Amino acid sequence: MRPRRFASTIALMALAAAAAGSFPAPGKAGGTVKAVHPQSILSAAGRLGEAELVRDGFDDPMIRGRIGSKKYFVYFYGCTEGRDCTNLTFSARWKSDQFTDESMGDWNREKRFGKAYLDADGNPTVELSVNLFGGVSRENLEDTADWWRLVVTEFAEFFGL
């Protein structure tokens, strides 16, 4: 029985080694991206245009970016003392007092991505929240950033901004 047990152990070890080798290392192309690594998020945002990593009023990471001429922000949430964040929200706001809650509701009913609302000053705002707890693939994050680009573009077109 001992040789059979040994062979089973070797087979399990080989499977574990093969599985470990099939997943890319974090931080490398195709690797896992987490909100705890703001530089990785900045890299994805940078593919959309100008982007810089700064700190918000709570000393959490924040990204200021541009898609064409439109400014947007990426807010990091679930942070502990400015680190170890777990999720993000992409956010863009336009200055205008010509919109109503009803027009924001029209967007929310017709569009799948991007939550629209009027901020405290009555300005139209669109956001896209992203859960990165445990990490996502780099490709997933880059695709999410591209979805954000589409949300901003479609929002402006939808409302003629």
N, CA and C atoms as a LAMMPS dump frame, in Angstrom:
ITEM: TIMESTEP
0
ITEM: NUMBER OF ATOMS
483
ITEM: BOX BOUNDS ff ff ff
-5.0000000000000000e+02 5.0000000000000000e+02
-5.0000000000000000e+02 5.0000000000000000e+02
-5.0000000000000000e+02 5.0000000000000000e+02
ITEM: ATOMS id mol type element x y z
1 1 1 N 0.812 -1.191 0
2 1 2 C 0 0 0
3 1 3 C 0.854 1.253 0
4 2 1 N 1.998 1.158 0.573
5 2 2 C 2.862 2.319 0.649
6 2 3 C 3.207 2.868 -0.74
7 3 1 N 3.586 2.046 -1.746
8 3 2 C 3.885 2.588 -3.073
9 3 3 C 2.682 3.3 -3.689
10 4 1 N 1.486 2.776 -3.469
11 4 2 C 0.286 3.408 -4.037
12 4 3 C 0.062 4.783 -3.391
13 5 1 N 0.237 4.89 -2.089
14 5 2 C 0.076 6.151 -1.37
15 5 3 C 1.121 7.16 -1.87
16 6 1 N 2.348 6.703 -2.06
17 6 2 C 3.427 7.55 -2.537
18 6 3 C 3.102 8.075 -3.938
19 7 1 N 2.608 7.193 -4.803
20 7 2 C 2.253 7.58 -6.171
21 7 3 C 1.113 8.597 -6.155
22 8 1 N 0.131 8.404 -5.277
23 8 2 C -0.983 9.344 -5.162
24 8 3 C -0.494 10.706 -4.692
25 9 1 N 0.424 10.698 -3.739
26 9 2 C 0.98 11.946 -3.224
27 9 3 C 1.733 12.688 -4.312
28 10 1 N 2.535 11.965 -5.081
29 10 2 C 3.29 12.577 -6.181
30 10 3 C 2.324 13.152 -7.217
31 11 1 N 1.268 12.42 -7.529
32 11 2 C 0.286 12.888 -8.518
33 11 3 C -0.391 14.17 -8.035
34 12 1 N -0.768 14.215 -6.763
35 12 2 C -1.396 15.417 -6.206
36 12 3 C -0.438 16.597 -6.219
37 13 1 N 0.819 16.353 -5.903
38 13 2 C 1.816 17.424 -5.913
39 13 3 C 2.01 17.953 -7.334
40 14 1 N 2.008 17.06 -8.307
41 14 2 C 2.171 17.473 -9.703
42 14 3 C 0.98 18.323 -10.151
43 15 1 N -0.232 17.919 -9.753
44 15 2 C -1.415 18.698 -10.087
45 15 3 C -1.362 20.08 -9.449
46 16 1 N -0.966 20.139 -8.196
47 16 2 C -0.861 21.426 -7.496
48 16 3 C 0.171 22.319 -8.166
49 17 1 N 1.3 21.752 -8.539
50 17 2 C 2.349 22.541 -9.198
51 17 3 C 1.863 23.041 -10.553
52 18 1 N 1.162 22.205 -11.295
53 18 2 C 0.654 22.613 -12.602
54 18 3 C -0.376 23.724 -12.448
55 19 1 N -1.264 23.586 -11.467
56 19 2 C -2.281 24.609 -11.231
57 19 3 C -1.633 25.914 -10.809
58 20 1 N -0.646 25.876 -9.941
59 20 2 C 0.036 27.092 -9.493
60 20 3 C 0.711 27.785 -10.654
61 21 1 N 1.276 27.044 -11.553
62 21 2 C 1.948 27.629 -12.71
63 21 3 C 0.992 28.179 -13.739
64 22 1 N -0.283 27.811 -13.667
65 22 2 C -1.231 28.258 -14.673
66 22 3 C -1.827 29.617 -14.346
67 23 1 N -1.567 30.139 -13.165
68 23 2 C -2.07 31.447 -12.786
69 23 3 C -0.937 32.45 -12.793
70 24 1 N -1.118 33.585 -13.486
71 24 2 C -0.059 34.582 -13.536
72 24 3 C 0.205 35.183 -12.16
73 25 1 N 1.419 35.612 -11.946
74 25 2 C 1.793 36.256 -10.693
75 25 3 C 1.159 37.64 -10.623
76 26 1 N 0.748 38.093 -9.41
77 26 2 C 0.181 39.426 -9.264
78 26 3 C 1.161 40.488 -9.75
79 27 1 N 0.604 41.545 -10.369
80 27 2 C 1.427 42.659 -10.806
81 27 3 C 2.065 42.47 -12.173
82 28 1 N 1.996 41.277 -12.737
83 28 2 C 2.559 41.045 -14.067
84 28 3 C 1.425 41.07 -15.081
85 29 1 N 1.791 41.189 -16.363
86 29 2 C 0.777 41.206 -17.416
87 29 3 C -0.126 40.004 -17.242
88 30 1 N -1.424 40.261 -17.219
89 30 2 C -2.372 39.183 -17.035
90 30 3 C -2.549 38.813 -15.576
91 31 1 N -1.869 39.481 -14.656
92 31 2 C -1.928 39.145 -13.235
93 31 3 C -3.138 39.747 -12.548
94 32 1 N -3.222 39.548 -11.249
95 32 2 C -4.323 40.038 -10.441
96 32 3 C -4.088 41.483 -10.021
97 33 1 N -5.136 42.282 -10.112
98 33 2 C -5.089 43.683 -9.712
99 33 3 C -6.037 43.869 -8.543
100 34 1 N -5.573 44.567 -7.52
101 34 2 C -6.392 44.847 -6.346
102 34 3 C -6.364 46.343 -6.068
103 35 1 N -7.391 46.829 -5.377
104 35 2 C -7.442 48.244 -5.02
105 35 3 C -6.361 48.6 -4.005
106 36 1 N -5.737 47.591 -3.388
107 36 2 C -4.643 47.872 -2.446
108 36 3 C -3.402 48.349 -3.197
109 37 1 N -3.401 48.223 -4.519
110 37 2 C -2.279 48.66 -5.353
111 37 3 C -2.75 49.801 -6.269
112 38 1 N -2.837 51.031 -5.748
113 38 2 C -3.36 52.144 -6.552
114 38 3 C -2.61 52.361 -7.864
115 39 1 N -1.32 52.037 -7.924
116 39 2 C -0.558 52.213 -9.167
117 39 3 C -1.139 51.36 -10.289
118 40 1 N -1.639 50.161 -9.948
119 40 2 C -2.263 49.303 -10.956
120 40 3 C -3.531 49.936 -11.508
121 41 1 N -4.292 50.578 -10.638
122 41 2 C -5.524 51.252 -11.061
123 41 3 C -5.153 52.466 -11.914
124 42 1 N -4.115 53.187 -11.497
125 42 2 C -3.638 54.337 -12.26
126 42 3 C -3.219 53.918 -13.667
127 43 1 N -2.585 52.785 -13.777
128 43 2 C -2.155 52.28 -15.079
129 43 3 C -3.361 52.066 -15.997
130 44 1 N -4.425 51.481 -15.474
131 44 2 C -5.637 51.264 -16.276
132 44 3 C -6.284 52.595 -16.635
133 45 1 N -6.333 53.531 -15.685
134 45 2 C -6.914 54.85 -15.948
135 45 3 C -6.084 55.602 -16.98
136 46 1 N -4.773 55.428 -16.93
137 46 2 C -3.879 56.096 -17.865
138 46 3 C -4.107 55.679 -19.308
139 47 1 N -4.68 54.506 -19.506
140 47 2 C -4.987 54.045 -20.868
141 47 3 C -6.135 54.856 -21.474
142 48 1 N -6.916 55.553 -20.631
143 48 2 C -8.043 56.358 -21.098
144 48 3 C -7.617 57.767 -21.475
145 49 1 N -6.455 58.181 -20.989
146 49 2 C -5.978 59.545 -21.191
147 49 3 C -5.148 59.966 -19.986
148 50 1 N -5.051 61.244 -19.797
149 50 2 C -4.279 61.804 -18.684
150 50 3 C -4.837 61.307 -17.345
151 51 1 N -3.952 60.906 -16.424
152 51 2 C -4.39 60.452 -15.1
153 51 3 C -3.253 60.625 -14.109
154 52 1 N -3.596 61.022 -12.882
155 52 2 C -2.587 61.157 -11.837
156 52 3 C -3.143 60.654 -10.514
157 53 1 N -2.257 60.068 -9.717
158 53 2 C -2.616 59.553 -8.402
159 53 3 C -2.35 60.635 -7.365
160 54 1 N -3.38 60.959 -6.577
161 54 2 C -3.271 61.965 -5.517
162 54 3 C -3.918 61.386 -4.258
163 55 1 N -4.093 62.207 -3.248
164 55 2 C -4.782 61.808 -2.006
165 55 3 C -6.024 62.664 -1.835
166 56 1 N -7.1 62.06 -1.33
167 56 2 C -8.318 62.832 -1.087
168 56 3 C -8.284 63.44 0.321
169 57 1 N -9.356 64.057 0.739
170 57 2 C -9.433 64.71 2.048
171 57 3 C -9.371 63.753 3.224
172 58 1 N -9.539 62.457 2.981
173 58 2 C -9.447 61.443 4.036
174 58 3 C -8.089 60.743 4.001
175 59 1 N -7.179 61.23 3.164
176 59 2 C -5.851 60.657 2.942
177 59 3 C -5.913 59.282 2.278
178 60 1 N -7.023 59.003 1.584
179 60 2 C -7.125 57.789 0.783
180 60 3 C -6.612 58.103 -0.622
181 61 1 N -6.17 57.081 -1.351
182 61 2 C -5.764 57.333 -2.737
183 61 3 C -6.95 57.827 -3.553
184 62 1 N -6.657 58.615 -4.574
185 62 2 C -7.677 59.11 -5.489
186 62 3 C -6.977 59.359 -6.822
187 63 1 N -7.669 59.1 -7.903
188 63 2 C -7.112 59.365 -9.228
189 63 3 C -7.915 60.487 -9.862
190 64 1 N -7.196 61.475 -10.401
191 64 2 C -7.805 62.522 -11.22
192 64 3 C -7.438 62.194 -12.659
193 65 1 N -8.435 62.114 -13.515
194 65 2 C -8.163 61.761 -14.892
195 65 3 C -8.981 62.555 -15.879
196 66 1 N -8.706 62.31 -17.153
197 66 2 C -9.442 62.944 -18.247
198 66 3 C -9.724 61.909 -19.326
199 67 1 N -10.915 61.996 -19.856
200 67 2 C -11.288 61.274 -21.066
201 67 3 C -11.615 62.377 -22.054
202 68 1 N -10.711 62.624 -22.993
203 68 2 C -10.857 63.788 -23.858
204 68 3 C -10.756 65.037 -22.997
205 69 1 N -11.761 65.889 -23.063
206 69 2 C -11.744 67.118 -22.255
207 69 3 C -12.506 66.956 -20.937
208 70 1 N -13.104 65.791 -20.727
209 70 2 C -13.922 65.589 -19.519
210 70 3 C -13.097 65.086 -18.343
211 71 1 N -13.136 65.831 -17.233
212 71 2 C -12.461 65.4 -16.011
213 71 3 C -13.305 64.348 -15.293
214 72 1 N -12.622 63.416 -14.672
215 72 2 C -13.298 62.433 -13.823
216 72 3 C -12.39 62.092 -12.657
217 73 1 N -12.942 61.381 -11.687
218 73 2 C -12.198 60.962 -10.504
219 73 3 C -12.428 59.479 -10.267
220 74 1 N -11.439 58.838 -9.667
221 74 2 C -11.603 57.474 -9.173
222 74 3 C -11.373 57.552 -7.672
223 75 1 N -12.427 57.266 -6.917
224 75 2 C -12.356 57.291 -5.462
225 75 3 C -12.138 55.869 -4.952
226 76 1 N -11.247 55.723 -3.992
227 76 2 C -10.955 54.428 -3.379
228 76 3 C -11.744 54.329 -2.081
229 77 1 N -12.383 53.192 -1.861
230 77 2 C -13.202 52.971 -0.664
231 77 3 C -12.764 51.702 0.053
232 78 1 N -13.276 51.557 1.278
233 78 2 C -12.941 50.388 2.082
234 78 3 C -11.49 50.419 2.535
235 79 1 N -10.903 51.605 2.613
236 79 2 C -9.493 51.749 2.974
237 79 3 C -9.319 51.767 4.494
238 80 1 N -8.169 51.316 4.934
239 80 2 C -7.782 51.388 6.336
240 80 3 C -6.56 52.286 6.418
241 81 1 N -6.731 53.435 7.052
242 81 2 C -5.638 54.397 7.197
243 81 3 C -4.961 54.708 5.864
244 82 1 N -5.764 54.94 4.837
245 82 2 C -5.242 55.323 3.532
246 82 3 C -4.632 54.199 2.723
247 83 1 N -4.807 52.954 3.18
248 83 2 C -4.233 51.797 2.471
249 83 3 C -5.248 50.657 2.469
250 84 1 N -4.861 49.58 1.818
251 84 2 C -5.637 48.338 1.828
252 84 3 C -7.092 48.547 1.397
253 85 1 N -7.308 49.325 0.353
254 85 2 C -8.643 49.613 -0.153
255 85 3 C -9.219 48.373 -0.84
256 86 1 N -10.545 48.301 -0.891
257 86 2 C -11.185 47.11 -1.461
258 86 3 C -12.051 47.396 -2.679
259 87 1 N -12.453 48.656 -2.884
260 87 2 C -13.299 48.952 -4.031
261 87 3 C -13.129 50.394 -4.475
262 88 1 N -13.678 50.701 -5.639
263 88 2 C -13.511 52.013 -6.254
264 88 3 C -14.825 52.512 -6.81
265 89 1 N -14.876 53.818 -7.02
266 89 2 C -15.97 54.41 -7.779
267 89 3 C -15.389 55.423 -8.746
268 90 1 N -15.674 55.225 -10.041
269 90 2 C -15.356 56.203 -11.067
270 90 3 C -16.484 57.231 -11.024
271 91 1 N -16.161 58.512 -11.108
272 91 2 C -17.187 59.543 -10.994
273 91 3 C -16.884 60.74 -11.899
274 92 1 N -17.912 61.237 -12.588
275 92 2 C -17.79 62.443 -13.414
276 92 3 C -19.006 63.322 -13.157
277 93 1 N -18.772 64.631 -13.182
278 93 2 C -19.841 65.591 -12.902
279 93 3 C -19.766 66.718 -13.926
280 94 1 N -20.929 67.177 -14.326
281 94 2 C -21.027 68.314 -15.231
282 94 3 C -21.709 69.448 -14.483
283 95 1 N -21.312 70.675 -14.733
284 95 2 C -21.968 71.83 -14.11
285 95 3 C -23.155 72.224 -14.983
286 96 1 N -24.346 72.092 -14.416
287 96 2 C -25.563 72.457 -15.13
288 96 3 C -26.73 72.4 -14.159
289 97 1 N -27.652 73.31 -14.318
290 97 2 C -28.852 73.28 -13.479
291 97 3 C -30.094 72.976 -14.315
292 98 1 N -29.88 72.421 -15.496
293 98 2 C -30.983 72.17 -16.416
294 98 3 C -31.509 70.734 -16.363
295 99 1 N -31.121 69.978 -15.351
296 99 2 C -31.514 68.57 -15.279
297 99 3 C -32.411 68.326 -14.078
298 100 1 N -33.206 67.286 -14.186
299 100 2 C -34.138 66.935 -13.114
300 100 3 C -33.878 65.503 -12.653
301 101 1 N -34.449 65.173 -11.523
302 101 2 C -34.375 63.786 -11.063
303 101 3 C -35.003 62.854 -12.099
304 102 1 N -36.045 63.35 -12.778
305 102 2 C -36.703 62.543 -13.803
306 102 3 C -35.752 62.24 -14.962
307 103 1 N -34.97 63.229 -15.391
308 103 2 C -34.031 62.982 -16.49
309 103 3 C -32.927 62.009 -16.064
310 104 1 N -32.518 62.082 -14.795
311 104 2 C -31.537 61.12 -14.292
312 104 3 C -32.161 59.721 -14.253
313 105 1 N -33.443 59.651 -13.886
314 105 2 C -34.163 58.38 -13.892
315 105 3 C -34.263 57.791 -15.284
316 106 1 N -34.424 58.647 -16.297
317 106 2 C -34.458 58.169 -17.684
318 106 3 C -33.165 57.44 -18.02
319 107 1 N -32.038 58.049 -17.666
320 107 2 C -30.723 57.399 -17.9
321 107 3 C -30.681 56.065 -17.166
322 108 1 N -31.015 56.075 -15.891
323 108 2 C -30.912 54.855 -15.076
324 108 3 C -31.806 53.732 -15.581
325 109 1 N -32.963 54.065 -16.157
326 109 2 C -33.849 53.045 -16.719
327 109 3 C -33.312 52.489 -18.034
328 110 1 N -32.712 53.343 -18.839
329 110 2 C -32.307 52.948 -20.187
330 110 3 C -30.888 52.39 -20.283
331 111 1 N -30.043 52.698 -19.334
332 111 2 C -28.633 52.295 -19.416
333 111 3 C -28.308 51.294 -18.318
334 112 1 N -27.513 50.33 -18.675
335 112 2 C -27.154 49.273 -17.729
336 112 3 C -25.998 49.684 -16.817
337 113 1 N -25.012 50.392 -17.369
338 113 2 C -23.831 50.776 -16.598
339 113 3 C -23.849 52.27 -16.329
340 114 1 N -23.419 52.649 -15.144
341 114 2 C -23.344 54.045 -14.761
342 114 3 C -24.613 54.51 -14.073
343 115 1 N -24.495 54.819 -12.793
344 115 2 C -25.617 55.334 -12.001
345 115 3 C -25.597 56.856 -12.1
346 116 1 N -26.728 57.447 -12.495
347 116 2 C -26.823 58.894 -12.655
348 116 3 C -27.677 59.489 -11.544
349 117 1 N -27.285 60.695 -11.099
350 117 2 C -28.061 61.416 -10.096
351 117 3 C -27.646 62.888 -10.121
352 118 1 N -28.428 63.722 -9.45
353 118 2 C -28.067 65.117 -9.277
354 118 3 C -27.34 65.249 -7.948
355 119 1 N -26.172 65.885 -7.958
356 119 2 C -25.428 66.045 -6.705
357 119 3 C -26.096 67.112 -5.839
358 120 1 N -25.508 67.435 -4.694
359 120 2 C -26.086 68.383 -3.74
360 120 3 C -26.303 69.766 -4.355
361 121 1 N -25.524 70.097 -5.389
362 121 2 C -25.666 71.39 -6.067
363 121 3 C -26.575 71.308 -7.293
364 122 1 N -27.177 70.15 -7.537
365 122 2 C -28.067 69.967 -8.673
366 122 3 C -27.356 69.662 -9.977
367 123 1 N -26.074 69.35 -9.92
368 123 2 C -25.297 69.034 -11.12
369 123 3 C -25.422 67.559 -11.483
370 124 1 N -25.574 67.256 -12.794
371 124 2 C -25.666 65.856 -13.205
372 124 3 C -24.329 65.131 -12.965
373 125 1 N -24.443 63.956 -12.381
374 125 2 C -23.281 63.146 -12.011
375 125 3 C -23.535 61.717 -12.454
376 126 1 N -22.477 61.058 -12.914
377 126 2 C -22.583 59.643 -13.264
378 126 3 C -21.425 58.92 -12.588
379 127 1 N -21.71 57.727 -12.074
380 127 2 C -20.699 56.943 -11.365
381 127 3 C -20.757 55.484 -11.79
382 128 1 N -19.624 54.831 -11.624
383 128 2 C -19.526 53.391 -11.866
384 128 3 C -18.691 52.804 -10.736
385 129 1 N -19.327 52.031 -9.869
386 129 2 C -18.626 51.424 -8.74
387 129 3 C -18.103 50.045 -9.123
388 130 1 N -16.931 49.697 -8.561
389 130 2 C -16.246 48.458 -8.908
390 130 3 C -15.744 47.787 -7.64
391 131 1 N -16.104 46.534 -7.449
392 131 2 C -15.619 45.751 -6.314
393 131 3 C -14.344 45.019 -6.728
394 132 1 N -13.246 45.294 -6.051
395 132 2 C -11.981 44.628 -6.362
396 132 3 C -11.504 43.75 -5.209
397 133 1 N -12.37 43.495 -4.227
398 133 2 C -11.995 42.662 -3.097
399 133 3 C -11.527 41.302 -3.604
400 134 1 N -10.339 40.902 -3.198
401 134 2 C -9.773 39.637 -3.647
402 134 3 C -9.064 39.735 -4.983
403 135 1 N -9.283 40.833 -5.712
404 135 2 C -8.583 41.064 -6.968
405 135 3 C -9.371 40.628 -8.194
406 136 1 N -9.016 41.242 -9.3
407 136 2 C -9.563 40.886 -10.614
408 136 3 C -8.385 40.802 -11.572
409 137 1 N -8.599 40.212 -12.712
410 137 2 C -7.522 40.141 -13.693
411 137 3 C -7.253 41.538 -14.256
412 138 1 N -6.053 41.75 -14.726
413 138 2 C -5.688 43.027 -15.357
414 138 3 C -6.61 43.289 -16.549
415 139 1 N -6.91 42.232 -17.302
416 139 2 C -7.796 42.372 -18.447
417 139 3 C -9.184 42.82 -18.016
418 140 1 N -9.677 42.297 -16.891
419 140 2 C -10.979 42.699 -16.377
420 140 3 C -10.968 44.173 -16.006
421 141 1 N -9.933 44.62 -15.315
422 141 2 C -9.861 46.026 -14.916
423 141 3 C -9.76 46.939 -16.132
424 142 1 N -8.97 46.561 -17.12
425 142 2 C -8.857 47.375 -18.331
426 142 3 C -10.19 47.423 -19.072
427 143 1 N -10.929 46.319 -19.081
428 143 2 C -12.244 46.298 -19.7
429 143 3 C -13.213 47.194 -18.92
430 144 1 N -13.125 47.167 -17.595
431 144 2 C -13.969 48.026 -16.757
432 144 3 C -13.662 49.491 -17.037
433 145 1 N -12.37 49.833 -17.156
434 145 2 C -11.992 51.211 -17.485
435 145 3 C -12.566 51.607 -18.839
436 146 1 N -12.575 50.681 -19.786
437 146 2 C -13.154 50.98 -21.093
438 146 3 C -14.667 51.168 -20.981
439 147 1 N -15.31 50.38 -20.129
440 147 2 C -16.741 50.589 -19.88
441 147 3 C -16.956 51.99 -19.324
442 148 1 N -16.07 52.44 -18.429
443 148 2 C -16.187 53.784 -17.859
444 148 3 C -16.095 54.832 -18.97
445 149 1 N -15.153 54.647 -19.889
446 149 2 C -15.018 55.57 -21.017
447 149 3 C -16.332 55.639 -21.793
448 150 1 N -16.946 54.485 -22.04
449 150 2 C -18.226 54.449 -22.753
450 150 3 C -19.329 55.137 -21.956
451 151 1 N -19.36 54.92 -20.642
452 151 2 C -20.377 55.558 -19.799
453 151 3 C -20.271 57.074 -19.904
454 152 1 N -19.054 57.603 -19.767
455 152 2 C -18.86 59.058 -19.834
456 152 3 C -19.272 59.595 -21.201
457 153 1 N -18.845 58.922 -22.255
458 153 2 C -19.169 59.349 -23.618
459 153 3 C -20.671 59.292 -23.868
460 154 1 N -21.301 58.179 -23.499
461 154 2 C -22.742 58.031 -23.727
462 154 3 C -23.558 58.979 -22.858
463 155 1 N -23.106 59.244 -21.644
464 155 2 C -23.808 60.182 -20.762
465 155 3 C -23.845 61.558 -21.412
466 156 1 N -22.685 62.009 -21.903
467 156 2 C -22.607 63.322 -22.551
468 156 3 C -23.501 63.365 -23.788
469 157 1 N -23.508 62.295 -24.567
470 157 2 C -24.355 62.243 -25.773
471 157 3 C -25.84 62.196 -25.405
472 158 1 N -26.181 61.384 -24.404
473 158 2 C -27.564 61.196 -23.972
474 158 3 C -28.196 62.533 -23.567
475 159 1 N -27.389 63.368 -22.881
476 159 2 C -27.9 64.641 -22.367
477 159 3 C -27.448 65.848 -23.185
478 160 1 N -26.734 65.614 -24.294
479 160 2 C -26.292 66.721 -25.133
480 160 3 C -25.32 67.656 -24.434
481 161 1 N -24.449 67.09 -23.641
482 161 2 C -23.466 67.905 -22.904
483 161 3 C -22.217 68.154 -23.716
